[in-house]
Amino acid sequence: MIDLYYWTTPNGHKITIFLEEAGLQYKIFPVNIGKGDQFKAEFLAISPNNRIPAIVDAAPAGGGKPISIFESGAILLYLADKTGKFIAKDLRGRNEVIQWLFWQMGNLGPMAGQNNHFSAYAPEKIPYAIDRYRNEVNRLYGVMNKRLADRQFLAGEYSIADMASYPWIAPWERQGQSIADFPHLKRWLETIAAREAVKRAYAKAKEINPSQGGIRTAEERAVLFGQTAQSIERMTSRQ
């Protein structure tokens, strides 16, 4: 059984997609990041960076005590190795998957996140920041589009690299992009969206957070965007 500490964000969706695709048994523990659940001591014991997702595997390969993992890319790699699914077994194929997984973690996710922040959440609209991140996301879409011109998925076969990237491409309109400008990426997006496991993963998101869609209050904004080392220390010490 996998315990999944989750909220309805792109990084959270990556893990529910894998778990549904692999058919693993799992239990979701919602971590409402707008209410500050990510700063609770029991969650920090699993995810010291106070970010979702995180997992606890009660039955790791080889036995022994449960193992906890944070960071969505690390979780995907761990689960792929645990199950032997969605990652190539040969050296070259495995490295292809890992390269594109790390590409998402270091490029697509952070740039799309900053694009969304400055476009939707920043109290002051800064044209330079908005243009900077929207243009970088556009460049990254172009990278993916070119990569997908001669293959169905990012590393050839469907893999954790695709699971990592899909939740960051699905909200392309919110990212200020036109998916029609990237035909190979559009085909890839539609192919993954049609997978039954992906549909189930996103259905779970609606069950857990029916009113998902943005930061609505000043309190939520402060929790998500106003933290420093000192403020986190104060918050956790009050628990």
C-alpha positions in Angstrom: 0.0 0.0 0.0 1.2 3.5 -0.9 0.2 6.4 1.2 0.1 9.5 -1.0 0.2 13.0 0.5 -1.4 15.0 -2.2 -3.1 18.1 -3.4 -4.7 18.9 -6.7 -1.7 20.5 -8.5 0.3 19.5 -11.5 2.9 17.9 -9.3 0.2 16.0 -7.4 -1.4 14.8 -10.6 1.9 13.2 -11.8 1.7 10.7 -9.0 -2.0 9.8 -9.2 -1.5 9.2 -12.9 1.4 6.7 -12.2 -0.5 4.9 -9.5 -3.6 4.5 -11.7 -1.5 3.4 -14.7 0.4 0.9 -12.6 -2.6 -0.4 -10.8 -1.0 0.0 -7.4 -3.1 0.2 -4.2 -2.9 3.6 -2.6 -4.6 5.8 -0.1 -4.7 9.6 -0.5 -4.1 11.9 2.4 -5.2 15.4 1.3 -2.8 18.2 2.1 -4.7 21.4 1.6 -1.8 23.8 0.7 -4.1 26.9 0.8 -4.9 26.2 4.5 -1.3 25.5 5.5 -1.5 21.7 5.9 1.9 21.4 4.4 3.5 22.9 7.5 2.1 20.3 10.0 4.8 18.4 11.8 3.5 15.0 10.6 3.8 16.1 7.0 7.2 17.8 7.4 8.5 14.5 8.8 7.9 13.1 5.3 8.4 16.2 3.1 10.9 18.5 4.8 10.6 21.0 2.0 6.9 21.5 2.9 5.8 20.7 -0.6 3.4 18.1 -2.1 3.5 15.3 -3.2 5.1 12.8 -0.9 4.6 9.1 -0.4 5.2 6.5 2.2 5.7 2.9 0.8 4.7 0.4 3.5 6.1 -2.5 1.5 9.4 -1.4 -0.2 11.3 -3.8 -2.4 13.5 -6.0 -0.3 11.3 -5.5 2.8 12.2 -3.6 5.9 10.6 -0.6 7.4 8.4 1.8 5.4 10.2 4.3 3.2 9.1 7.9 2.6 10.0 10.0 -0.5 9.4 13.6 -1.4 9.8 15.5 -4.7 7.6 14.4 -7.6 10.4 13.4 -9.9 12.1 11.2 -7.2 8.7 9.6 -6.5 8.1 8.8 -10.1 11.6 7.3 -10.5 11.1 5.3 -7.3 7.8 3.9 -8.3 9.0 3.0 -11.8 11.9 1.1 -10.4 9.7 -0.6 -7.8 7.2 -1.8 -10.4 9.5 -2.2 -13.4 6.9 -0.1 -15.4 7.1 3.1 -17.5 10.9 3.2 -17.6 13.1 1.5 -20.1 15.2 -1.4 -18.9 18.2 -0.9 -21.2 20.8 1.7 -20.4 20.2 4.1 -23.3 16.4 3.9 -23.0 16.5 4.4 -19.3 18.7 7.5 -19.7 16.3 8.9 -22.3 13.5 8.7 -19.8 15.5 10.2 -17.0 16.8 13.1 -19.1 13.2 14.1 -20.0 12.0 13.6 -16.5 14.8 16.0 -15.2 14.0 18.3 -18.1 10.4 18.7 -16.8 11.6 19.1 -13.2 14.2 21.7 -14.1 12.5 23.5 -17.0 8.8 23.0 -17.8 7.5 22.9 -14.2 9.4 25.8 -12.7 8.9 28.1 -15.8 5.2 27.3 -16.1 4.8 27.8 -12.4 6.4 31.3 -12.5 4.4 32.1 -15.6 1.2 31.2 -13.8 2.3 33.2 -10.7 3.1 36.4 -12.4 0.1 36.2 -14.8 -2.5 35.2 -12.3 -1.4 35.7 -8.7 1.1 38.5 -8.4 -0.6 41.6 -6.9 1.3 43.8 -9.2 1.3 43.0 -12.9 4.9 43.3 -14.1 5.0 43.2 -17.9 8.7 42.2 -18.0 8.1 39.2 -15.7 4.9 38.1 -17.5 6.6 38.3 -20.9 9.8 36.6 -19.7 8.0 33.5 -18.4 5.3 33.3 -21.0 8.0 33.4 -23.7 10.1 30.8 -21.9 7.1 28.5 -21.7 6.5 29.0 -25.4 10.1 28.0 -26.1 9.7 24.9 -24.0 6.5 24.0 -25.9 8.6 24.3 -29.0 11.3 22.0 -27.6 8.6 19.3 -26.9 6.9 19.8 -30.2 10.2 19.2 -32.0 11.0 16.2 -29.9 7.6 14.6 -30.6 7.8 15.2 -34.4 9.2 11.7 -35.0 8.1 9.7 -31.9 4.8 9.1 -30.1 6.1 9.9 -26.6 9.0 11.9 -25.2 11.3 8.9 -24.7 9.8 6.7 -27.4 7.5 4.5 -25.2 5.0 6.0 -22.8 6.9 6.6 -19.6 7.3 8.6 -16.4 8.7 11.5 -18.5 5.3 11.9 -20.1 3.4 11.5 -16.8 5.6 14.3 -15.4 5.0 16.7 -18.3 1.4 16.2 -19.1 -0.1 18.0 -16.1 2.0 21.1 -17.0 0.8 21.1 -20.6 -2.9 20.3 -19.9 -3.6 23.9 -18.8 -2.1 25.4 -21.9 -4.7 28.1 -22.1 -3.9 29.3 -18.6 -0.3 29.4 -19.7 -1.1 31.9 -22.4 -0.2 29.5 -25.2 -2.0 28.3 -28.4 -1.7 24.5 -28.6 -2.6 24.7 -32.3 0.8 26.2 -32.9 2.4 22.9 -31.8 0.7 20.1 -33.7 3.0 17.3 -32.5 2.5 18.4 -28.9 -1.2 18.7 -29.4 -1.4 15.1 -30.7 0.7 13.9 -27.7 -1.6 15.9 -25.3 -4.8 14.4 -26.7 -3.3 10.9 -26.7 -2.5 11.0 -23.0 -5.7 12.8 -22.1 -7.6 9.8 -23.6 -5.9 7.2 -21.4 -8.3 5.7 -18.9 -5.8 5.9 -16.0 -5.4 9.6 -16.7 -9.1 10.2 -16.6 -9.3 8.3 -13.3 -6.5 10.4 -11.8 -8.2 13.7 -12.7 -11.6 12.4 -11.5 -10.0 11.8 -8.1 -8.8 15.4 -8.0 -12.4 16.6 -8.5 -13.5 14.4 -5.6 -10.9 15.7 -3.3 -11.1 19.4 -4.2 -14.4 20.0 -6.1 -13.8 23.8 -6.1 -10.2 23.7 -7.4 -9.0 26.6 -9.4 -6.9 29.3 -8.0 -6.0 31.2 -4.8 -9.1 32.9 -3.5 -8.2 34.7 -0.3 -5.5 36.9 1.2 -4.9 34.2 3.8 -4.3 31.6 1.1 -1.9 34.0 -0.7 0.0 34.6 2.5 0.3 30.8 3.1 1.5 30.0 -0.4 3.6 33.0 -1.3 4.6 34.8 1.8 6.7 32.3 3.7 10.3 32.8 4.9 12.4 30.5 7.1 11.3 32.5 10.1 7.6 32.4 9.4 7.7 28.7 8.8 9.6 28.2 12.1 6.9 30.2 13.9 4.1 28.3 12.2 5.5 24.9 13.0 6.4 25.8 16.6 2.7 26.7 17.3 1.6 23.1 16.5 
